[in-house]
Structures are given as C-alpha cells and as structure tokens.
Amino acid sequence: MWNGWLDDAAGGSHMRLDTCNGELDVSFVRLDKTDGEIAARGAYVRDEIESLMRADGLIADDKIYAVYYDGSSTFSCGGGAWPPALRGQVAALYLHGAPDGAPPCDSNSFAGVGDPPGYLEFAMLHEIIHTLGMVAEAAPHHNLAGHVGDTPSDLMYAGSSPWDPSVLDLGHDDYYDHGQAWPDLAKSAYLDPTPTDSQLPP
C-alpha cells in the first residue's frame, strides 16, 4: 500500500521489495526478550529490536527491514535508523505503542484493499526513509532530527501541528530529487528501477 503511494508520488519509482516465488517475502520472528523488557528501552525500542534480530542472524548487510512489532512502546508508534547519526537497517512500527499525549498506536487500522493509505502505511514509509538517511541536517527545512518542518502535509514532517501526510518533499528541496550533495531518495540504491547514479545510505 505505501509502496504504491510512493510509486505515484515519485513518478514510477518505488522500493525494491524482497520476494520469494513471486510473493512478498514475509518472516515471523519471536524475539528473545519480553515486550516489557523491550518497552523499558524507552526511545530505543527500535535499537533493541534490531540488536535482537542481529544476534539471531536475521540481518543481511544489503537489506533494510520493515518490521511490524506486535508489542508496545511508551515513546512513539515507530522508529527508524538515521545514518550517519544512528546507523541501522530496521524501520519499525510498534503496533501497541502508547506514547504520552497521543492516541494509542493500535487505534489506527491498516488500510483495506483498494483503500488509500492511512496512518500506518505512511508511518512505515516515513521510518524507511529515515533508515535510508533522510532528512539530512543540510536540508533547508530540516527539523527535529531527520524531519522537515515546512508543512504538516509532508511525509517527513515533525512539529507542533498534527501530521497529515499527502506530499513527498514539498518543493523537492529537502530529501527527494533536490539535486544537492546531501542524501536524496530519488537516488537511493533501494529504489526500483535503480537510478543510474544510485546512492547507499550514508
């Protein structure tokens, strides 16, 4: 669902997803710590999930992982890496998170077949883009560690207004097709088709 939205917004480019026998390759993993132990990490739930997956040999060096964690967080509904400041390969949603001052994460439902993407779809794409290294601090509207602050309608917005995503990089000057030296989603090696001047995360 989120990949179809990206394809429309990016004019035919989308994330290259791992498949097995022509179907999306989905794995189920039972982590070696309890939900309570993981949630106790606070802002570092994503880091703990990736660490546990890596310890079990479940992280390949050339992949980014979209993880739907059927557990909780007291900090947020999701998290991503943000290289080079925070290196990692996991973008995660915490399906039963309960951050202070916000509705429970499981009050959001997944979009149905044929429906437009909703909060959970946009949130996963948001965390994947963080994990690819965006939004860079050099970007003109960079805000709050890897986000933009120019409009709440931007996929990568964070700020005081409610997030209402519908736009991929307003003005194409921060993280998509901006033509500058900092990381650019339009050049990501994880896109299909692969850009001729493709970039790996910093």
MOCORLIN-V243067 format. One record per pair of residues at least 24 apart in sequence whose C-alpha atoms are under 6 Angstrom apart, sorted by the first residue. I is the first residue (numbers start at 1). J is the second residue. If there is no record, write none. Layout:
BEGIN
i = [I;I]
j = [J;J]
END
This chain:
BEGIN
i = [2;13;14;14;15;15;15;16;16;16;35;39;39;42;43;46;50;64;64;65;65;66;66;67;68;68;69;69;69;70;71;72;72;73;73;74;74;75;77;79;80;80;80;81;81;82;82;82;83;83;84;91;91;126;132;133;135;139]
j = [121;192;191;192;190;191;192;190;191;192;71;72;73;75;75;79;90;89;90;89;90;91;92;92;92;93;93;94;95;95;96;96;97;97;98;98;99;99;105;127;127;130;131;130;131;130;131;133;133;202;202;127;128;156;201;201;175;174]
END
